[in-house]
Amino acid sequence: MNDSFLQKQGVSGALIESVQKFRESYPVAGGLENRMSTPEIPFFGKEILEMAIAALLQGENLLLTGEKATGKNVLAETLAYVFGRPTYNVSFHVNTGSAELIGTDTFQNQEVTLRKGSIYRCAEEGGFGILDEINMAKNDAVSVLHAALDYRRIIDVPGYDKIPLHPAARMIGTMNYGYAGTRELNEALVSRFLVIDMPPLTEETLFYLMQSKFPDLKPAAREALAGLYLDLQKKAKQAEITTRALDLRGLFGAIGTMRQGLSPYLAVQIGIVNKCFDLFEKEIVRDVVRTRIPEEWTPQDIFQRKYVW
């Protein structure tokens, strides 16, 4: 396990040492290698990392809230990597039920047995449960987690023995604001988490992410692409556009197509502009793109290294 990226960001040495002791105290059982992951780009943000690490070391669960594209899932994945834990992902939706979390009865070898759900296995194996878009689920679905999330740290499945959570098990919930289908979390659930409000991306963070994923970007191109994202972020905050165009994955996907030889202007169309389905909004976004990405630019204007196109 490499903690160098924590040291480079200036994360407290005492916290790093405590994490190392945590990993030594709770080795991962064999056969779980496929649930261990290494983030492509670790989360960037000293204060957020320190808050999250301190909370998890204390045995708390985390709820990561904020606008779209603030790095909630990247942080969750980074924390699982830092602590050396297998991950169990649950993507919540309006029809998510307790059976998907805990398990359901199945008939096997002439008897009824429990087919364990993701959270049940997470509890047994000391994993980190990533509860993605937890505010999409109905409150009665996540209420089955109350005993797992509070001081009791148990899962009680009707008809089966209750199981205690592994001492290394933690839950990390994520939620976006104001999406269709989302709802307010009830106080009983929120009280079982420590909450981190994720800040919007800054120019410094965008530079770090782009440098990590595309180290051969020319400085001028990096500034233009980061500036494009920040311009769109500002317009979304001012309610001039929706958050459809505020898509970091789409921007990075567009940069990848530039590496394949696609014109930067066209690449941004498919990665950003065309995600707006309202014609008026699409024109606003296209105007922002024109101020940052000249139509005459070629991939040679983006990358320092020469590719074969």
C-alpha positions as CSV (number, residue, x, y, z in Angstrom):
1,M,0.0,0.0,0.0
2,N,1.5,3.3,-1.1
3,D,0.7,6.3,1.2
4,S,3.0,8.7,-0.7
5,F,0.1,10.7,-2.2
6,L,-1.2,11.4,1.3
7,Q,2.3,12.6,2.3
8,K,2.5,14.8,-0.9
9,Q,-0.7,16.5,0.1
10,G,0.5,17.2,3.6
11,V,-1.9,14.9,5.4
12,S,-1.1,14.6,9.1
13,G,1.7,12.1,9.8
14,A,-0.2,10.9,12.9
15,L,-3.2,10.0,10.7
16,I,-1.1,8.2,8.2
17,E,0.6,6.2,11.0
18,S,-2.9,5.3,12.5
19,V,-4.1,4.1,9.1
20,Q,-1.0,1.9,8.7
21,K,-1.7,0.4,12.1
22,F,-5.4,-0.2,11.1
23,R,-4.3,-2.1,8.0
24,E,-1.9,-4.2,10.1
25,S,-4.7,-5.0,12.6
26,Y,-7.2,-6.0,10.0
27,P,-5.7,-8.0,7.2
28,V,-8.0,-8.9,4.4
29,A,-9.2,-12.5,4.1
30,G,-8.1,-14.5,1.1
31,G,-10.3,-14.6,-1.9
32,L,-11.3,-11.0,-1.8
33,E,-8.7,-9.7,-4.2
34,N,-11.3,-8.9,-6.9
35,R,-13.0,-6.5,-4.4
36,M,-9.8,-4.5,-3.8
37,S,-9.3,-1.6,-6.1
38,T,-6.7,1.1,-6.8
39,P,-8.1,4.5,-7.8
40,E,-7.0,5.7,-11.2
41,I,-6.6,9.2,-9.8
42,P,-6.5,9.4,-5.9
43,F,-8.7,12.1,-4.4
44,F,-7.0,15.5,-4.1
45,G,-7.8,17.7,-1.0
46,K,-5.9,17.7,2.3
47,E,-8.7,18.9,4.6
48,I,-11.3,16.6,3.2
49,L,-9.0,13.6,3.4
50,E,-8.0,14.4,7.0
51,M,-11.7,14.7,8.1
52,A,-12.7,11.5,6.3
53,I,-9.7,9.5,7.6
54,A,-10.2,10.7,11.2
55,A,-13.9,9.8,11.1
56,L,-13.3,6.3,9.8
57,L,-10.5,5.6,12.3
58,Q,-12.9,6.5,15.0
59,G,-15.3,3.9,13.7
60,E,-17.8,6.4,12.3
61,N,-19.7,6.1,9.0
62,L,-19.5,8.9,6.4
63,L,-22.1,10.7,4.3
64,L,-20.6,12.6,1.4
65,T,-22.9,15.4,0.1
66,G,-22.5,18.0,-2.5
67,E,-23.2,19.1,-6.1
68,K,-22.5,16.9,-9.1
69,A,-18.9,16.2,-10.0
70,T,-17.3,17.1,-6.7
71,G,-15.4,13.8,-6.3
72,K,-17.6,11.9,-3.9
73,N,-17.2,8.5,-5.5
74,V,-13.5,9.2,-6.0
75,L,-13.1,10.0,-2.4
76,A,-15.0,6.8,-1.3
77,E,-12.8,4.7,-3.6
78,T,-9.6,6.4,-2.3
79,L,-10.6,5.8,1.3
80,A,-11.1,2.1,0.7
81,Y,-7.7,2.0,-0.9
82,V,-6.0,3.9,1.9
83,F,-7.5,1.6,4.5
84,G,-6.9,-1.5,2.4
85,R,-10.5,-2.7,2.5
86,P,-12.6,-4.6,-0.1
87,T,-15.5,-2.5,-1.4
88,Y,-19.2,-3.4,-1.8
89,N,-21.1,-1.0,-4.0
90,V,-24.9,-0.4,-3.8
91,S,-26.4,2.0,-6.4
92,F,-29.7,3.2,-4.9
93,H,-32.8,3.9,-6.9
94,V,-36.4,4.4,-6.2
95,N,-37.1,0.7,-6.2
96,T,-34.2,-0.4,-4.1
97,G,-35.5,-2.8,-1.4
98,S,-34.0,-4.3,1.7
99,A,-33.5,-7.7,-0.1
100,E,-30.8,-6.1,-2.3
101,L,-29.0,-4.8,0.7
102,I,-29.2,-7.7,3.2
103,G,-30.2,-10.7,1.1
104,T,-33.1,-12.9,0.0
105,D,-34.2,-16.4,0.6
106,T,-33.3,-19.0,-2.0
107,F,-33.8,-22.7,-2.3
108,Q,-30.5,-24.7,-2.4
109,N,-29.7,-28.3,-1.6
110,Q,-33.3,-29.1,-0.6
111,E,-33.4,-26.3,1.9
112,V,-34.1,-22.6,2.2
113,T,-30.9,-20.5,2.6
114,L,-30.0,-16.9,2.6
115,R,-28.4,-15.5,-0.6
116,K,-26.4,-12.7,1.0
117,G,-26.7,-9.2,-0.2
118,S,-23.9,-6.7,-0.6
119,I,-24.2,-5.1,2.8
120,Y,-24.4,-8.5,4.6
121,R,-21.2,-9.6,2.9
122,C,-19.6,-6.2,3.7
123,A,-20.5,-6.7,7.3
124,E,-19.0,-10.2,7.5
125,E,-15.8,-9.5,5.6
126,G,-14.9,-6.1,7.0
127,G,-15.4,-4.2,3.8
128,F,-16.3,-0.6,3.0
129,G,-19.9,-0.4,1.8
130,I,-20.3,2.4,-0.8
131,L,-24.0,3.5,-0.6
132,D,-24.2,5.5,-3.8
133,E,-27.0,8.1,-4.2
134,I,-28.5,7.0,-0.9
135,N,-31.2,9.7,-1.1
136,M,-32.7,8.0,-4.1
137,A,-34.0,5.2,-2.0
138,K,-37.2,5.1,0.0
139,N,-36.7,5.6,3.7
140,D,-38.2,2.2,4.6
141,A,-35.6,0.5,2.4
142,V,-32.6,2.0,4.2
143,S,-34.2,1.7,7.6
144,V,-32.9,-1.9,7.7
145,L,-29.5,-0.4,8.0
146,H,-30.1,1.5,11.2
147,A,-28.8,-1.2,13.5
148,A,-25.7,-1.6,11.3
149,L,-25.0,2.1,11.3
150,D,-25.4,2.9,15.0
151,Y,-23.7,1.8,18.2
152,R,-25.2,-1.7,17.9
153,R,-23.3,-2.6,14.7
154,I,-25.4,-5.6,13.9
155,I,-27.5,-6.9,11.0
156,D,-30.6,-8.7,12.1
157,V,-32.2,-10.7,9.3
158,P,-35.7,-12.1,10.2
159,G,-35.6,-15.9,10.3
160,Y,-31.8,-16.0,10.6
161,D,-29.2,-15.2,13.3
162,K,-28.2,-11.6,13.7
163,I,-24.6,-11.0,12.8
164,P,-22.2,-8.4,14.3
165,L,-20.3,-6.2,11.9
166,H,-16.6,-6.9,11.4
167,P,-14.7,-4.3,13.4
168,A,-13.1,-2.9,10.1
169,A,-16.5,-2.5,8.3
170,R,-17.6,1.0,7.5
171,M,-20.3,2.6,5.4
172,I,-19.8,5.5,3.1
173,G,-23.0,7.1,1.6
174,T,-23.0,9.6,-1.2
175,M,-25.8,11.9,-2.4
176,N,-26.3,14.8,-4.8
177,Y,-28.5,17.7,-4.3
178,G,-31.7,18.4,-6.2
179,Y,-31.8,15.6,-8.7
180,A,-35.2,14.2,-9.9
181,G,-36.2,11.3,-7.8
182,T,-34.1,12.3,-4.8
183,R,-35.6,12.9,-1.4
184,E,-34.6,14.3,2.0
185,L,-33.0,11.8,4.3
186,N,-34.8,11.4,7.6
187,E,-33.0,12.6,10.8
188,A,-32.7,9.1,12.2
189,L,-30.6,8.0,9.2
190,V,-28.5,11.2,9.0
191,S,-27.7,11.0,12.7
192,R,-25.9,7.7,12.0
193,F,-23.3,9.4,9.8
194,L,-20.7,12.1,10.0
195,V,-21.3,14.4,7.1
196,I,-18.7,15.9,4.8
197,D,-20.0,18.6,2.4
198,M,-17.8,18.3,-0.7
199,P,-16.7,21.7,-2.1
200,P,-16.9,22.5,-5.9
201,L,-13.8,21.8,-8.0
202,T,-11.2,24.5,-8.1
203,E,-8.6,25.4,-10.7
204,E,-5.9,23.8,-8.6
205,T,-7.9,20.5,-8.3
206,L,-8.6,20.4,-12.0
207,F,-5.0,21.0,-12.9
208,Y,-4.0,18.1,-10.6
209,L,-6.6,15.8,-12.1
210,M,-5.7,16.6,-15.6
211,Q,-1.9,16.3,-14.9
212,S,-2.5,12.9,-13.3
213,K,-4.6,11.5,-16.2
214,F,-3.1,13.4,-19.1
215,P,0.5,14.3,-18.2
216,D,1.3,15.2,-21.8
217,L,-1.2,18.1,-22.0
218,K,0.3,21.4,-23.0
219,P,0.0,24.1,-20.3
220,A,-2.2,26.3,-22.6
221,A,-4.6,23.4,-23.4
222,R,-4.8,22.5,-19.7
223,E,-5.7,26.1,-18.8
224,A,-8.3,26.3,-21.6
225,L,-10.0,23.0,-20.6
226,A,-10.0,23.8,-16.9
227,G,-11.3,27.2,-17.7
228,L,-14.1,25.8,-19.7
229,Y,-15.2,23.6,-16.9
230,L,-15.0,26.4,-14.4
231,D,-17.0,28.7,-16.7
232,L,-19.7,26.1,-17.0
233,Q,-19.7,25.5,-13.2
234,K,-20.2,29.3,-12.7
235,K,-23.1,29.4,-15.1
236,A,-24.7,26.3,-13.5
237,K,-24.4,28.0,-10.1
238,Q,-26.1,31.1,-11.4
239,A,-28.9,28.9,-12.9
240,E,-28.1,30.0,-16.4
241,I,-27.8,26.3,-17.4
242,T,-28.5,23.0,-15.8
243,T,-25.7,20.7,-14.5
244,R,-26.0,18.4,-17.6
245,A,-22.9,20.1,-19.2
246,L,-21.1,20.1,-15.9
247,D,-19.6,16.6,-16.6
248,L,-16.0,15.9,-15.6
249,R,-16.2,12.4,-17.0
250,G,-17.5,13.8,-20.3
251,L,-14.6,16.3,-20.4
252,F,-12.0,13.6,-19.7
253,G,-13.7,11.4,-22.3
254,A,-13.4,14.3,-24.8
255,I,-9.7,14.7,-24.1
256,G,-9.3,11.0,-24.7
257,T,-10.8,11.3,-28.1
258,M,-8.5,14.2,-28.9
259,R,-5.7,11.7,-28.3
260,Q,-7.2,9.5,-30.9
261,G,-7.0,12.4,-33.4
262,L,-10.4,14.0,-33.1
263,S,-10.6,17.8,-33.4
264,P,-10.7,19.4,-29.9
265,Y,-13.8,21.4,-30.8
266,L,-15.7,18.3,-32.0
267,A,-14.5,16.3,-29.1
268,V,-15.9,18.8,-26.6
269,Q,-19.2,18.7,-28.6
270,I,-19.7,15.0,-27.9
271,G,-18.3,15.1,-24.4
272,I,-20.0,18.3,-23.1
273,V,-22.3,20.2,-25.5
274,N,-24.5,17.4,-26.7
275,K,-25.4,16.3,-23.2
276,C,-27.7,19.4,-23.2
277,F,-31.0,18.5,-24.9
278,D,-32.6,21.9,-24.6
279,L,-31.7,23.9,-27.7
280,F,-31.4,27.2,-25.9
281,E,-29.2,25.7,-23.2
282,K,-27.1,23.9,-25.8
283,E,-26.4,27.2,-27.5
284,I,-25.3,28.8,-24.3
285,V,-22.9,26.0,-23.6
286,R,-21.6,26.1,-27.2
287,D,-20.9,29.8,-26.8
288,V,-18.8,29.1,-23.7
289,V,-16.9,26.4,-25.6
290,R,-16.1,28.8,-28.4
291,T,-14.5,31.3,-25.9
292,R,-12.1,28.6,-24.7
293,I,-11.6,26.1,-27.5
294,P,-10.9,27.6,-30.9
295,E,-12.5,25.7,-33.8
296,E,-9.1,25.7,-35.6
297,W,-7.3,23.8,-32.9
298,T,-6.0,20.4,-33.7
299,P,-4.7,17.6,-31.4
300,Q,-1.2,19.0,-31.8
301,D,-2.4,22.1,-29.9
302,I,-3.5,19.9,-27.0
303,F,-0.6,17.4,-26.4
304,Q,3.1,17.9,-26.1
305,R,3.8,14.4,-27.4
306,K,3.2,13.7,-31.1
307,Y,0.8,10.9,-31.8
308,V,0.2,9.2,-35.1
309,W,-3.0,10.5,-36.5
